[in-house]
């Protein structure tokens, strides 16, 4: 976890996002994405295939949700028990004490591993879209 993680979590708390919003869940997963070991070549290939799925459905820059076909495809391709365990540990380690909305969102992710994994995949896809 980087030193700036707490500051980013405080910014998220101040944004007044609903703790159940997919946006907050995805950002929390994005903050811990480097804690989940995925070979760069494997990640790039899986993201490229997900982007093709996204482009086949229309505008590849439209808003995405955790239930989008592209996010589901990416989640399925990268899914391993080890990676899910790494994600769970990273979410557990988030310094969210004193940040009720962030803590609630993190707890939602920890209590629903499937939601956490889809949100993680969506954060990786959003990362790819932001780089374009």
Long-range contacts (C-beta under 8 A, 24 or more apart in sequence): 1-32, 1-35, 1-90, 1-93, 1-94, 1-95, 5-31, 5-94, 5-95, 6-95, 9-94, 9-95, 9-96, 9-99, 9-102, 10-99, 12-99, 12-101, 12-102, 13-99, 13-100, 13-101, 13-102, 16-101, 17-101, 18-101, 19-100, 19-101, 19-102, 19-104, 19-105, 19-108, 20-105, 20-108, 21-105, 22-65, 22-66, 22-119, 22-122, 24-101, 24-102, 24-105, 25-66, 25-105, 25-108, 25-109, 25-115, 25-116, 25-119, 26-66, 26-119, 26-122, 26-123, 26-126, 27-123, 28-91, 28-94, 28-102, 28-105, 28-106, 28-109, 28-119, 29-87, 29-91, 29-109, 29-116, 29-119, 29-120, 29-122, 29-123, 30-123, 30-126, 30-127, 31-94, 32-87, 32-90, 32-91, 32-93, 32-94, 33-120, 33-123, 33-124, 33-127, 35-86, 35-87, 35-89, 35-90, 35-93, 36-83, 36-86, 36-87, 36-90, 36-120, 37-82, 37-83, 37-86, 38-78, 38-83, 42-78, 43-78, 43-124, 46-74, 46-77, 46-78, 47-74, 47-124, 47-125, 47-128, 49-73, 49-74, 49-77, 50-74, 50-77, 50-125, 50-128, 51-125, 51-128, 54-125, 60-129, 61-129, 61-132, 64-122, 64-125, 64-126, 64-129, 65-122, 66-115, 66-118, 66-119, 66-122, 67-118, 68-122, 70-125, 71-118, 71-121, 71-122, 71-125, 72-118, 72-121, 74-121, 74-122, 74-124, 74-125, 75-117, 75-118, 75-120, 75-121, 78-121, 78-124, 79-117, 84-113, 84-116, 84-117, 87-116, 87-117, 87-120, 88-113, 88-116, 91-116
